[in-house]
Amino acid sequence: MTAPEPARRRRRPVQDDDGEARPAAKPARRAPARRAGAAWVLRAAMEQLSELLGRHPDSVSALKPTEEGWEAVVEVVELPRIPDTTSVMASYRVALDEEGELISYERTRRYSRGMIDRPR
């Protein structure tokens, strides 16, 4: 048995000076007081990329601050296979602004999960 869902609040019309009702204004989005933290940005990058690709990111292999915000390299399973070491993986470079909103992404590499990087 599940608990009943809590009642959702509706915005009530606000009365103008002349007594006419108008819809309540949406709260303005506040600018962050400081740059978002790395852990929060990491989660935001994975969540937003997942929405765009329709696949869940496997891991984040790099994250660094930039002048515009953040840049991350996110690893995604593009084609799951059995055994797992033969799954096709992809690396995506993801750019986020200072608030953690995804600005752009680009697939930079595809490889087998079991592939090991070798020195050049």
C-alpha positions, 0 to 999 in steps of 0.5 A: 500500500502506498501513501497518498501523494501530497497536494500540489500548490497552485499559484493563486492570482494576485490582486492588482491595485485596481482589484483585477486578478492577474497570474502570480509572477514566476520567481526569478532565477537567481544567479549563484552566489559562487561557482557551483562545486565540482561534485554538483557539476559532475552530477549535472553533466551526467544527468543532462547528457543522459537526457540528450543521448537516451543512454546513462553515462558510465563514468566521468574521466575528467572534469576541469574549470574553464573561464566560461564554466566547466568542461568534462569528459564523460564515458558512455556505453553506446552498445552493450555486449556480452561479455561486458569487455566487448561493449562499445564505449564513447567519450564525450566532451561536455561544456557547462556554464558556471551554473552547471547548464550544458552548453555543448557536447561532442563525441571525441572517441569510440572504443571497446570497454576492454581496450587499454590505452597504450603509450605512443 
